[in-house]
Amino acid sequence: MSDKTAEKYRKLVSTIRDIADIHQAAGLLGWDQQTHMPPKGNDARSRQMAVLAGLAHEKHCDPALGEMLDELYEHPELTDEQRALVRETKRDRDRSVKLPLDLVKELTETAGRAHVVWVDSRKNDDFSAFAPLLGKLVDLKRQEARAIGFEEGGVPYDALLDTYEPGATVQKLDPVISYARDQSVMATQAIGGSSRRPKVEILKKNYPAAQQEAIGYRIIKQMGYDLQAGRLDEAAHPFTSSFDPCDVRITTRYSINWLPSSLFGTIHEAGHALYEQGLPVEHAGTPLGDSLSLGYHESQSRFWENQVGRSRAFWSYFYPELQKLFPENLGSVSLDDFHFAINTVEPSLIRVEADEVTYNLHVVVRYEIEKALFAGDVEVEDLPALWNQKMKDYLGVEPQCNADGVLQDIHWSLGSFGYFPTYLLGNLYAAQWTHAMQKELGDIKNLIENGEFAPIKKWLNENIHRHGRRYTTDELAVRVSGETLNPVYFADYLKERFQELYDVTW
């Protein structure tokens, strides 16, 4: 590579790392907002985050950055890796330059204010208090979708989907989501007709938070989460924040009378964190050091939470420790009874507490509502009734209050429309990765029941994490598993786990 080209490439990397640092500083403010910030600090925090968002946007839209990208795009002297960095940076910038600075700042500040209002509205079951800000966010996101644009034959919602799952469109997602929906409906109906029922009451006893925290730390350390490069805190809605592979923080929440909440919430977030800690440090602050998509991200958390964490093999290793922490509650409960209880299937109101079989139906409800919202078929004031009807149609349960319905999720308060489908995609990818992993490692149950998670983590590091955004989602799926996303693996996984537990077929 000539000295001139090498210098241009170094300057490009330096520039985009500066932008990434601004985003990470804003992310740190957001982490603090949801963990330690006093309530009265929110207005100032919203302004601060808006200023940083505006600064990052201005730097991203700087014509000098555009000139560098144009000069380097598909440059013959660059390596394949370097070309991928330029390609992905250009993709990000091409989206940014379409967005007016005022819109970016207004969105950030509105979301900052909306989040706090949502917290109070959910607590008070008062949708009317949240509706005006939600309406403003929807209007702003509609403006964003129009500004970004979408392919011919597409819909405005595509522009928002692409934010979280690059390349995703309604046309591409509808068949996959419909298949997953139908599989979940069949499984739910079959299990509903079973006479076998787990002893769920064993999970509803008094489980002090201190002991829950202790087993949480024990599990995530065994999984390979580096606590020298992370921390575990408490939050109203569990999340993971990454500022660098060496600073990846997770949160959980403790429900004294429902053990699975923190147990699987902590494992879930640690799965996200392992992805972030597994990204290449040498590429931090660039697309090569960034996660590929939220569908891929969710595949990591759902893999660890469900494929591993809810398996009998996992608890054959950890259950004796759990019994020692809660001897009165679990001392006389068999491993089989505990395993059946944590895999209970029961249509319920709350997405984050949903079982694996019905979980995708919660996503379908949100996906269909968002599609209608951005198609202009419904407005904000229609949402509570529409939500309740879809819950009744798909899950056979109907919220009696908005706190358990349309107000339950944090996402809309942050303006994160288009995010929900990635949860369903994550479930599908997770099953596909398990299938591919076992071709190389053999039956991973043998590793799990001995607490040997290092080979599993290493496989994920080498096959998924280390590539960052070098490949497209389809390209990496083919590299990992030999084919693009195939929802059949998830359908097979549900049958393997739940048909035996409930003694049913579908």
ZAKOLGU-833004 format. One line per 4 residues: for each residue y, x, z of C-alpha. Coordinates in steps of 0.5 Angstrom, whole numbers. Each point is the difference from the previous one (the first is absolute). Example, Ala and Ser with C-alpha at 12.3 -4.5 7.8 and 13.67 -1.06 7.14 Angstrom:
<recs>
-9:25:16; 7:2:-2 .
</recs>
This chain:
<recs>
0:0:0; 7:3:-2; 5:1:6; 5:-5:-3 .
-6:-6:1; -2:3:6; 7:0:3; 1:-7:-2 .
-7:-3:3; 2:4:6; 7:-4:0; -4:-6:-1 .
-4:0:6; 5:2:4; 4:-6:-2; -5:-5:1 .
-2:3:7; 7:-1:2; 0:-7:-2; -7:-1:4 .
3:3:6; 5:-5:0; -5:-6:-1; -4:4:6 .
6:0:5; 1:-8:-2; -7:-1:1; 0:4:7 .
6:-5:2; -4:-6:-2; -6:3:4; 5:0:6 .
2:-7:-1; -7:-3:1; -2:4:5; 6:3:5 .
7:-3:-2; 3:-4:5; 1:-7:-3; 8:0:-1 .
-1:6:-4; -2:-3:-6; 7:-2:-4; 2:7:1 .
-7:3:-2; 0:-5:-6; 6:3:-3; -2:7:1 .
-7:-1:-4; 5:-4:-5; 4:7:-1; -6:4:0 .
-3:-5:-6; 6:1:-4; 0:7:1; -7:1:-3 .
2:-5:-5; 6:4:-2; -4:7:-1; -6:-4:-3 .
5:-2:-6; 4:6:0; 0:1:-8; -1:8:1 .
-7:-2:3; -1:-5:-6; 2:6:-5; -5:5:4 .
-6:-5:-1; 2:-1:-7; -1:7:-1; -6:1:3 .
-4:-7:-1; -6:2:-4; 2:8:-1; -5:4:-3 .
1:5:5; -2:-4:6; -7:0:3; -3:-7:1 .
2:-1:7; 7:2:-1; 0:-5:-6; -3:-5:5 .
6:1:5; 5:0:-6; -3:-7:-2; 0:-3:6 .
7:2:2; 2:-3:-6; -3:-6:1; 3:-1:7 .
7:2:-3; -1:-5:-6; 0:-6:5; 5:3:5 .
5:0:-6; -1:-7:-1; 3:-2:7; 7:0:1 .
2:4:6; 3:-7:4; -7:-3:-1; -4:5:3 .
5:1:6; 0:-8:1; -7:0:0; -1:5:5 .
5:-3:5; -2:-7:-1; -7:2:1; 2:4:6 .
3:-6:3; -5:-5:-2; -6:4:3; 4:-2:7 .
1:-7:-1; -7:-1:-2; -3:3:6; 4:-5:4 .
-1:-6:-5; -8:2:1; 1:0:7; 4:-6:1 .
-4:-4:-6; 6:-1:-4; 0:1:-7; 7:-3:-1 .
3:6:3; -4:5:-4; 1:-5:-7; 7:2:-2 .
-1:8:0; -7:-1:-3; 3:-4:-5; 5:6:-1 .
-5:5:-1; -4:-4:-5; 6:-1:-4; 2:8:0 .
-8:1:-1; 1:-5:-6; 6:4:-2; -4:7:0 .
-6:-3:-4; 5:-2:-5; 3:7:0; -6:4:-1 .
-3:-5:-5; -7:-1:-2; -5:1:-6; 1:-5:-6 .
-5:-6:2; 1:1:8; 4:-3:5; 5:2:5 .
-5:1:6; -3:6:-4; 6:4:1; -1:-1:8 .
-8:1:0; 1:7:-4; 4:2:6; -6:1:4 .
-6:0:-5; 3:4:-6; -2:-4:-6; -2:-6:3 .
2:-7:-3; -2:-7:1; -4:0:-6; -4:6:2 .
-1:-2:7; -2:-8:-1; -7:1:-2; -1:5:5 .
3:-4:6; -4:-6:-3; -6:3:0; 1:3:7 .
2:-7:3; -6:-4:-3; -5:5:3; 4:-1:7 .
-1:-7:-1; -7:0:-1; -1:5:5; 4:-4:5 .
-4:-7:-2; -7:3:1; 2:3:7; 3:-6:2 .
-6:-4:-1; -4:5:4; -3:-1:7; 1:7:2 .
6:1:4; 2:6:4; 2:0:7; 8:1:-1 .
2:-1:7; -2:7:2; 6:2:-4; 5:-4:4 .
-1:2:7; 5:4:3; 1:7:-3; 5:4:3 .
5:4:-5; -1:7:3; -8:0:-1; 1:-3:-7 .
5:6:-1; -5:5:2; -5:-2:-5; 5:-1:-5 .
2:8:1; -8:2:0; -2:-4:-6; 6:3:-4 .
-1:7:2; -7:-1:-2; 2:-2:-7; 4:6:-1 .
7:-3:1; 4:7:2; 4:-2:6; 4:6:0 .
3:-3:-7; 1:-7:3; 0:-5:6; -2:-7:2 .
5:-5:2; 0:-7:2; 4:-5:-5; 0:-8:-1 .
-3:1:-7; -4:7:-1; 2:4:-5; 0:8:-3 .
6:4:-1; -1:7:-4; 6:5:0; -5:5:-2 .
-7:2:0; 2:3:6; 3:-6:3; -4:-6:-1 .
1:-5:6; -4:-7:1; 1:-6:5; -4:-5:2 .
0:-6:5; -4:-2:6; -2:-7:1; -3:0:7 .
-5:-6:-1; -2:2:-7; -3:7:-1; -1:0:-7 .
8:0:-1; 1:7:2; -7:3:-1; 0:-2:-8 .
8:1:-1; 0:7:3; -6:2:-5; 4:-4:-6 .
6:4:1; -4:7:2; -3:-1:-7; 7:-1:-3 .
2:6:4; -6:4:-3; 2:-1:-7; 7:3:2 .
-2:6:4; -5:1:-6; 6:1:-5; 1:7:-3 .
5:3:5; 3:5:-6; 2:-6:-4; 3:-4:6 .
7:-4:-2; -3:0:-8; -4:-6:-3; -6:5:0 .
0:0:8; 1:-8:0; -5:-5:0; -2:-3:-6 .
1:-8:1; -1:-4:6; -6:-3:-3; -3:7:1 .
3:1:7; -3:-7:2; -6:2:-2; 0:6:5 .
2:-4:6; -5:-6:-2; -6:5:-1; 1:3:7 .
1:-7:3; -5:-4:-3; -5:4:-4; -1:5:6 .
3:-3:6; -3:-6:0; -7:3:-2; -6:0:5 .
-1:7:-1; 8:1:2; -2:-3:7; -6:3:1 .
4:6:1; 6:-3:3; -3:-6:4; -2:4:6 .
7:3:1; 3:-7:-1; -5:-3:6; 2:5:5 .
7:-2:-1; -1:-7:1; -7:-1:4; 2:-7:2 .
1:-2:-6; -5:3:-5; -5:4:5; -5:-6:-1 .
1:-1:-7; -4:3:-5; 2:4:-6; -3:-6:-5 .
4:-5:3; 7:4:0; -1:2:-7; -1:-7:-2 .
6:-2:4; 5:5:-3; -3:-3:-7; 1:-7:1 .
2:-4:-6; 5:-6:2; 6:-3:-4; 6:1:4 .
7:0:-1; 2:7:1; -1:5:-5; 0:7:4 .
-5:-3:4; -4:-3:-5; -8:2:-2; -2:4:-6 .
-2:-6:-3; 6:-5:0; 5:6:0; 1:0:-7 .
1:-8:0; 6:2:4; 3:4:-5; -1:-5:-5 .
4:-5:3; 6:5:0; -1:3:-7; 0:-7:-2 .
6:-2:4; 4:6:-3; -2:-1:-7; 3:-7:1 .
6:2:3; 2:5:-5; -2:-4:-6; 6:-5:3 .
-6:-5:2; 2:-1:7; 6:2:5; 0:3:7 .
1:-7:3; -7:-2:-3; -4:6:3; -2:-3:6 .
-4:-6:-3; -2:4:-6; -3:5:5; -4:-5:4 .
-3:-4:-6; -3:6:-3; -3:2:7; -3:-6:0 .
-2:0:-7; -3:7:1; -2:1:7; -1:-7:3 .
5:1:5; 7:-2:1; 6:3:4; 3:-4:5 .
6:4:1; 4:5:-5; -2:6:5; -7:-1:-2 .
2:-1:-7; 5:2:-5; 4:4:6; -6:5:1 .
1:6:-4; 5:5:0; 0:1:-7; 5:-5:-3 .
5:2:6; 0:7:-3; 1:-3:-8; -7:3:-1 .
-2:-5:-5; -6:2:-5; -3:4:6; -6:-5:2 .
-4:0:-6; -1:8:2; -4:-2:6; -5:-4:-4 .
-1:6:-5; -1:4:6; -6:-4:2; -3:1:-7 .
2:7:-1; -3:2:7; -7:-3:-2; 0:4:-7 .
2:6:4; -6:-1:5; -5:-1:-6; 3:7:-4 .
0:4:7; -8:-2:1; -2:3:-6; 2:7:2 .
0:-1:8; -6:-4:0; -1:-6:5; 7:1:4 .
-3:-4:6; -4:6:2; 6:4:0; 4:-6:4 .
-5:-1:5; 0:7:2; 8:0:0; 0:5:-5 .
6:-2:-4; 2:6:-3; -4:0:-6; 3:-7:-1 .
7:2:1; -1:6:-5; -3:-4:-5; 7:-4:0 .
4:6:1; -3:3:-7; -1:-6:-4; 6:-4:2 .
6:3:4; 1:7:-3; 2:-3:-6; 6:-4:2 .
3:-3:-6; -3:4:-5; -4:-5:-4; 1:-8:-1 .
-4:-5:4; -5:-1:-5; -1:8:-2; -1:1:8 .
-5:-5:0; -4:2:-6; 0:7:3; -2:-2:7 .
-5:-5:-2; -1:0:-7; 3:-7:-2; 7:-3:1 .
0:-5:6; -6:-5:0; 0:-5:5; -7:-1:0 .
-1:5:5; 3:-4:5; -4:-6:-1; -6:4:1 .
3:3:6; 1:-7:3; -7:-2:-2; -3:6:3 .
4:0:7; 0:-8:1; -6:-3:-3; -4:4:5 .
4:-2:6; 1:-7:-1; -7:-1:-4; 3:-3:-6 .
0:1:-7; 6:-2:-6 .
</recs>
